[in-house]
């Protein structure tokens, strides 16, 4: 049985794609799971179906745990349940950005912990509807020593989902590549309250993107993550913004729904890293502060 911690859009996508009976949701201590979680699943191409996912109990032996919580609640969610599971059960972290994975690894270095980077697109336009909005790729790789030999078997295990999954030894490099894209798109969409493509013509973006890309390039180089020039990073960000022009980014969606954003694990992480490495990051800092202000304001309005 595969346990999924985090019943949001991504967790529901995995539960819907894995064969029936192979996956269930892991309740957090504060959750009082009732019967199965039932929702409609609209695949990328195909007929809408209804999915029934069980809540798992202490009697269910898990072969694999997928953690699909938001970055900010991951550590606490894992801490609340991990003692229930055998020490050799692999744990795969699906969080955006960086920082949450490192916190988990620092706390449980002897557990087989892997991280995943995914470009699958899923959203929940209604609470009981899961839409697989875009197909993508998922890379899985080891974060701790006991996970070193596990990417291949984990990928084989998850291949029954029909999603496209690859083993990746250098998963941190993959996470960085996605971090760069998220750092250059997500905060702008949240601040401007617009779809991804619309940021490109804005004066906020035009006035700060070169500075941001210089910061990203310096941080990557100092972290041993490559020698990409600022212009190359800008080009990569803009290609994704064009290709996903009509999308609402995950950060804009969080702000619109009054949820905590992942800014602390994207531009916030880069700001903290800059402080550690002695690299100035004024644009990352400005974007972090402005999104934090924006989301605390929107949370006040929706609570
Ligand atoms: O990953 C994304 C996100 O919204 O978090 C992008 C690539 C910006 C697509 O919307």
Boltz pocket constraint, residues with backbone or C-beta under 6 A from the ligand:
constraints:
  - pocket:
      binder: B
      contacts: [[A, 96], [A, 181], [A, 182], [A, 185], [A, 186], [A, 196], [A, 240], [A, 244], [A, 247], [A, 248], [A, 249], [A, 250], [A, 251]]
      max_distance: 6.0
